[in-house]
Amino acid sequence: MQMLRVLAVVAGLTSVARADEKGTLGVGIILGEPTGISAKLYLKDDQALQGALGFAFYGGGIHVHADYVFHPLILQDKESFVLPFYVGPGVRVIDYRSGREHDYLAIGLRGVAGLLFDFKEIPLDAFIEVGGVLEFGFSGHGADIALNLGAGARYYF
């Protein structure tokens, strides 16, 4: 009976320790331009790869982007959350399907900046970001400039 109590205490401590740890991979949603699935993988405490796969409302079609972001500035560091600013380069591919004369595929260089509301006690973050894109269209379409705005949340494993 005493052994069961010891095992119950150890199991409880292990559960508490795991709840306090935050994984390096976060998966969630992004709303805006695009609207879909968002993911972020931390490489270091202040560097990460992030991306999204979703639907683009402007012009329609599938939108995919990936960014390498740095967190150079922490605006707030409270007991329950951290509020870092992030910035970084990336790429975007979009398949325009409506609202244009012709359907076409475009690839672009992306620069992103955002704010991350990173909870300390739970494995969750929320973000808002803006991205500028210099894109190049295929099938005779030239260069263009686009703007991405998004907000979302991710759960970390």
C-alpha positions as CSV (number, residue, x, y, z in Angstrom):
1,M,0.0,0.0,0.0
2,Q,2.8,2.4,0.9
3,M,4.4,1.6,-2.5
4,L,1.2,2.7,-4.3
5,R,1.3,6.0,-2.5
6,V,4.9,6.6,-3.5
7,L,4.1,5.8,-7.1
8,A,1.0,8.1,-7.1
9,V,3.1,11.0,-5.7
10,V,5.9,10.4,-8.3
11,A,3.3,10.2,-11.1
12,G,1.7,13.4,-9.9
13,L,5.1,15.2,-9.8
14,T,5.9,14.0,-13.3
15,S,2.6,15.3,-14.6
16,V,3.2,18.7,-13.1
17,A,6.7,18.9,-14.5
18,R,5.4,18.0,-18.0
19,A,2.6,20.6,-17.8
20,D,5.3,23.3,-17.1
21,E,7.4,22.3,-20.1
22,K,6.6,23.8,-23.4
23,G,7.4,21.9,-26.5
24,T,9.3,23.3,-29.5
25,L,6.6,22.6,-32.1
26,G,3.4,24.6,-32.1
27,V,0.4,23.9,-34.4
28,G,-2.7,26.0,-34.7
29,I,-4.8,28.4,-36.8
30,I,-4.2,31.6,-38.6
31,L,-7.0,34.0,-39.6
32,G,-6.7,36.7,-42.2
33,E,-4.6,36.5,-45.3
34,P,-4.2,33.5,-45.4
35,T,-6.8,31.7,-43.3
36,G,-5.7,28.1,-42.5
37,I,-3.2,26.1,-40.5
38,S,-0.2,27.7,-38.8
39,A,2.9,26.0,-37.4
40,K,6.1,27.2,-35.6
41,L,9.2,25.2,-34.7
42,Y,11.7,26.8,-32.3
43,L,15.4,26.2,-33.2
44,K,16.6,28.3,-30.3
45,D,14.9,30.4,-27.7
46,D,15.0,33.5,-30.0
47,Q,14.9,31.8,-33.5
48,A,12.2,29.8,-35.2
49,L,10.8,28.5,-38.4
50,Q,7.2,29.3,-38.9
51,G,4.7,28.8,-41.7
52,A,1.1,28.6,-42.8
53,L,-1.0,26.7,-45.3
54,G,-4.4,28.2,-46.1
55,F,-6.8,30.0,-48.4
56,A,-6.1,33.5,-49.7
57,F,-9.2,35.6,-49.9
58,Y,-7.6,38.3,-52.1
59,G,-7.4,36.6,-55.5
60,G,-8.5,33.3,-54.1
61,G,-6.5,30.1,-54.1
62,I,-4.0,28.2,-52.0
63,H,-1.4,30.2,-50.1
64,V,1.7,28.6,-48.5
65,H,4.5,30.6,-46.7
66,A,7.5,29.8,-44.6
67,D,9.6,32.3,-42.5
68,Y,12.8,32.2,-40.5
69,V,12.1,34.6,-37.6
70,F,14.2,36.2,-34.9
71,H,12.8,37.5,-31.6
72,P,15.3,40.4,-31.0
73,L,13.1,42.4,-28.5
74,I,11.0,41.5,-25.5
75,L,8.4,44.2,-24.9
76,Q,7.0,42.7,-21.7
77,D,8.0,39.8,-19.5
78,K,5.4,39.1,-16.8
79,E,4.8,36.2,-14.5
80,S,2.2,34.6,-16.8
81,F,3.4,35.7,-20.3
82,V,6.2,37.1,-22.5
83,L,5.5,39.5,-25.3
84,P,8.3,39.4,-27.8
85,F,8.5,41.3,-31.2
86,Y,9.7,39.1,-34.1
87,V,10.9,39.8,-37.6
88,G,12.4,37.7,-40.4
89,P,12.7,36.8,-44.1
90,G,10.6,34.1,-45.8
91,V,9.0,32.9,-49.0
92,R,5.5,32.6,-50.3
93,V,3.8,30.6,-53.0
94,I,0.2,31.4,-54.1
95,D,-2.1,29.9,-56.7
96,Y,-4.4,32.7,-57.8
97,R,-7.7,31.2,-58.8
98,S,-10.3,34.0,-58.9
99,G,-10.5,37.8,-59.2
100,R,-7.9,37.8,-62.0
101,E,-8.1,37.6,-65.7
102,H,-6.2,34.3,-65.7
103,D,-5.4,31.8,-63.1
104,Y,-1.6,31.6,-62.4
105,L,1.0,30.6,-59.8
106,A,3.2,33.2,-58.1
107,I,6.2,32.9,-55.9
108,G,7.6,35.7,-53.7
109,L,10.1,36.9,-51.2
110,R,8.4,37.7,-47.9
111,G,9.4,39.9,-45.0
112,V,7.4,39.5,-41.8
113,A,7.1,41.3,-38.4
114,G,4.8,40.5,-35.5
115,L,4.0,40.4,-31.9
116,L,3.8,37.1,-30.0
117,F,1.8,36.7,-26.8
118,D,3.6,33.6,-25.3
119,F,1.9,32.1,-22.2
120,K,4.4,30.7,-19.6
121,E,2.0,28.4,-17.7
122,I,0.3,26.7,-20.6
123,P,1.7,25.5,-24.0
124,L,-0.1,28.1,-26.0
125,D,0.8,31.3,-27.9
126,A,-1.2,33.9,-29.8
127,F,0.2,36.2,-32.5
128,I,-0.5,39.0,-34.8
129,E,1.7,39.7,-37.9
130,V,2.1,41.6,-41.1
131,G,4.1,40.4,-44.1
132,G,5.1,42.2,-47.2
133,V,5.7,40.1,-50.3
134,L,7.5,40.9,-53.6
135,E,6.1,38.2,-55.9
136,F,6.8,37.1,-59.4
137,G,4.0,35.5,-61.4
138,F,4.4,32.7,-63.9
139,S,2.6,32.5,-67.3
140,G,3.5,36.0,-68.4
141,H,2.6,37.9,-65.2
142,G,5.3,40.3,-63.9
143,A,6.3,41.4,-60.5
144,D,3.8,42.6,-57.9
145,I,3.7,43.6,-54.3
146,A,1.3,42.0,-51.8
147,L,0.5,42.4,-48.1
148,N,-0.4,39.6,-45.7
149,L,-2.1,40.3,-42.4
150,G,-2.8,37.5,-39.9
151,A,-3.6,36.6,-36.3
152,G,-3.8,33.2,-34.7
153,A,-2.9,30.8,-31.9
154,R,-0.8,27.7,-31.6
155,Y,-0.6,24.8,-29.2
156,Y,2.9,23.4,-28.4
157,F,3.9,19.7,-28.2
